[in-house]
Amino acid sequence: MALHVDTPYAGDAAPAAVSIAVLGPVMADSEGQWTRPPTRQVGRVLAALAGWPGEIVDREVLASALWGEVPPQTVRNTLQVHISHLRRWLGKDVVDHVADGYVLQKDESDVDAARFESLIRLSIDKRRAGCLSEAMSAAQEALALVRGPAYPDILDPDLVARRARIAELAEQAREDVLSWQLDLATDERDVADVVAGARELVARFPLRESGHALLMRALFCAQRPGEAEQAFADAEALLSAYRGLQPGAALVATRQRCRDRDAALLPPAMRSARA
């Protein structure tokens, strides 16, 4: 039974329209209630199987995901014990033993990681079509699924790479949402929300110049040109301290546009008021 929510969730709250959650601490829908696994290893087994729902996951892949290159000598029996506990937790039909592996009897749409990537693709398509509100909604729904690193505590190289991919997609989505919020702003209160979000973004990822450029633009829209100039100086000093880098062309161009009071930096709904 998949649960549905319309807002971001935290802790034990349910993710949207999925029944297996691996974007953060592992959770699953058990008889209509969101619960955590009975043991850490059972959660890791579920996370590994959820990387390929509906597909056979070889015993060797599961062993690699849980123990890396040094599985226990009793790996076969140990896995069987964990699978038994997983079935006891979520039902005997949730996992099938096939050939020399196991199959999680769930669709991709049941797993929050797959749902996340689907929503990100939808957001990209809507953005390309010029539908900013719909693009932003899809990205926000995707971000609401993220509670922490994907496939936590999993050592399989494919899932480690997927974890990094999801993290990068999530950070780009956060930046995109802030940029779209600024484009759709109608007053300075809307802009203030973007300024706050951009400051947080810059603090988390200080070497991403696009975040600094977004902060400068938001400060300009908030009629805080001095702070926009200071934001550039801060970025310049930070980049210089990091291996002597210089601000890129896009960041320099944003500063110049702020200095020139380029009205095109303003959200469309606010341009007439500043004319």
Rosetta blueprint (number, residue, H / E / L):
1 M L
2 A L
3 L E
4 H L
5 V L
6 D L
7 T L
8 P L
9 Y L
10 A L
11 G L
12 D L
13 A L
14 A L
15 P L
16 A L
17 A L
18 V E
19 S L
20 I E
21 A E
22 V L
23 L E
24 G L
25 P L
26 V L
27 M E
28 A E
29 D E
30 S E
31 E L
32 G L
33 Q E
34 W E
35 T E
36 R L
37 P L
38 P L
39 T L
40 R H
41 Q H
42 V H
43 G H
44 R H
45 V H
46 L H
47 A H
48 A H
49 L H
50 A H
51 G L
52 W L
53 P L
54 G L
55 E L
56 I E
57 V E
58 D E
59 R H
60 E H
61 V H
62 L H
63 A H
64 S H
65 A H
66 L H
67 W H
68 G L
69 E L
70 V L
71 P L
72 P L
73 Q L
74 T L
75 V H
76 R H
77 N H
78 T H
79 L H
80 Q H
81 V H
82 H H
83 I H
84 S H
85 H H
86 L H
87 R H
88 R H
89 W H
90 L H
91 G L
92 K L
93 D L
94 V L
95 V E
96 D E
97 H E
98 V E
99 A L
100 D L
101 G E
102 Y E
103 V E
104 L E
105 Q L
106 K L
107 D L
108 E H
109 S H
110 D H
111 V E
112 D H
113 A H
114 A H
115 R H
116 F H
117 E H
118 S H
119 L H
120 I H
121 R H
122 L H
123 S H
124 I H
125 D H
126 K H
127 R H
128 R H
129 A L
130 G L
131 C L
132 L H
133 S H
134 E H
135 A H
136 M H
137 S H
138 A H
139 A H
140 Q H
141 E H
142 A H
143 L H
144 A H
145 L L
146 V L
147 R L
148 G L
149 P L
150 A E
151 Y L
152 P L
153 D L
154 I L
155 L L
156 D L
157 P H
158 D H
159 L H
160 V H
161 A H
162 R H
163 R H
164 A H
165 R H
166 I H
167 A H
168 E H
169 L H
170 A H
171 E H
172 Q H
173 A H
174 R H
175 E H
176 D H
177 V H
178 L H
179 S H
180 W H
181 Q H
182 L H
183 D H
184 L L
185 A L
186 T L
187 D L
188 E H
189 R H
190 D H
191 V H
192 A H
193 D H
194 V H
195 V H
196 A H
197 G H
198 A H
199 R H
200 E H
201 L H
202 V H
203 A H
204 R H
205 F L
206 P L
207 L L
208 R L
209 E H
210 S H
211 G H
212 H H
213 A H
214 L H
215 L H
216 M H
217 R H
218 A H
219 L H
220 F H
221 C H
222 A L
223 Q L
224 R L
225 P H
226 G H
227 E H
228 A H
229 E H
230 Q H
231 A H
232 F H
233 A H
234 D H
235 A H
236 E H
237 A H
238 L H
239 L H
240 S H
241 A H
242 Y L
243 R L
244 G L
245 L L
246 Q L
247 P L
248 G L
249 A H
250 A H
251 L H
252 V H
253 A H
254 T H
255 R H
256 Q H
257 R H
258 C H
259 R H
260 D L
261 R L
262 D L
263 A H
264 A H
265 L H
266 L L
267 P L
268 P H
269 A H
270 M H
271 R H
272 S H
273 A H
274 R H
275 A L
